[in-house]
Amino acid sequence: MSKKIIMDCDPGHDDAIALILAGAKNSSLDILAVTTVAGNQSVEKNTKNALNVLEVMGRGDISVSVGASRPLIKPASFASQIHGKSGLDGPKLPEVPSLKPTQSYAVDVIIETLKQSEEPVTLVATGPLTNIATALIKEPSITQYLDSITIMGGGTFGNWTPTAEFNIWVDAEAAKRVFDCGVPINVFGLDVTHQVLATDAIINRFKTIDNQIAKFVVELLEFFKSTYKTHFNMDGGPIHDACTILYLLEPSLFTMQHTHIDIEHHSALTYGTMAIDLNDITNGEKNAYFATAVDVERIWVIMEDILKSYSDD
C-alpha cells in the first residue's frame, strides 16, 4: 500500500529533487497535493518552479496550491545567493509554466486533504513551516489525521547564522508551533544532509543515465555544487530536502534518535536555533526523531535506480 503524503515546499534545487524522487511512477509514495511557501525565493517564484518541475516529470495530475508569502511575524527572507534569482537557476525552464496552480489557498488544501483522506497522511515540509503552522492554528484537529510530519530543517549547527539553519530561521515562530503540536516529527538537519554531497563523482554517475529527468537533475546538481563551493567552500551540493523522501522510501538509510526538540524564537543572537536534547539534559517530552547518521552510498544507489526508472517514452 502506498504512503500518502502532502509535499509543502519552496523549490529550490533540493526540493525539486525531492519531488522527482517522490513522484516516480513506481514510487511507494502517493503525492496527494503540493503546496508552496515563501522561502528559497518568493512564493510566486517557488510556485512557478514547482509547476515546471512537475511538468518535466510528466506529473500534471498533481495539484499545486499557493501558500504563505511571508512568515507568521517577521518579513520574508530569501536565499537568492544559493538558489539564484529564479529560485531554480541552472536548467532552462519556461517563464510561464503550462501547468497552473489551483485557486485554493495552500493552508486550506492541507486541511481539507487531511480530512478527506481515508488513511493517515505524512506532511513532508522542505521549506519554512509557515503553511503547516497556520493550518494547525486554523484547524487544530488536523493532528488526528497525521501519521507524521517529516521535515528538512535545523541541526546542531547553522548554515544561515552560526547556530540556525535557513528553513527554521526564516520562520522560527512557525517551527515552534509545529514542534509543539504533538504529532511525531522526523527531522533531517544539517548533521546528515551535509554528509550527502553531490560531488563531481556523483554527478558523473548520474550523467550516464540517459533520460530527460536524469539530465535535469544533473543540471540542478551542477548549479547547486557551484554555489556551495562559492559560499561554503564545500565540494558538492547537499541534497538536503531529498533526504526526507529517501527516508520515507527507505527508513533504514538513516539512524534516528528519539529526543526532545525546541525552537528558539526570542533571542536576536540565536533566533531560529534548534535546541536538540540528544543527551536528555532537560528530561523534556520526546517530540521528534532526529537523524544522526546516514548510509551515504546507499542513498546514491537508490537515487540512481529512481532516475533510471524515468523514461522519455
Number of C-alpha atoms within 10 A of each C-alpha: 6 9 17 21 27 22 26 30 31 32 33 30 30 25 31 25 25 24 22 26 22 24 21 18 16 10 16 16 21 18 22 20 19 25 29 34 33 29 32 31 26 24 25 18 23 26 27 27 29 29 27 23 25 22 17 15 20 16 17 16 12 17 19 28 24 25 27 24 18 20 22 18 11 11 10 17 17 18 16 17 13 21 23 19 15 20 25 30 19 18 16 9 16 11 11 11 17 11 19 15 19 13 10 12 17 25 26 17 24 25 21 13 18 24 18 9 13 10 13 17 24 23 21 26 28 30 28 31 31 32 30 27 23 22 20 20 15 13 14 13 13 18 21 13 19 20 18 19 22 25 25 27 26 28 25 16 17 22 15 15 15 11 19 28 23 23 26 29 28 29 27 28 23 25 26 20 19 22 19 12 15 15 18 19 24 23 25 28 26 23 18 23 25 15 17 22 22 22 17 15 10 16 21 12 14 21 16 12 19 14 16 15 22 24 18 19 20 22 19 23 28 18 20 26 24 17 19 19 13 13 10 12 11 16 15 26 27 24 23 24 28 26 31 25 26 19 19 19 17 13 12 12 19 20 15 18 16 17 18 22 22 19 25 20 20 11 9 8 13 17 20 30 26 27 17 18 18 16 9 12 9 9 10 12 12 17 19 24 19 26 23 18 16 20 14 15 11 12 18 17 12 15 18 17 12 19 22 16 16 20 13 9 4
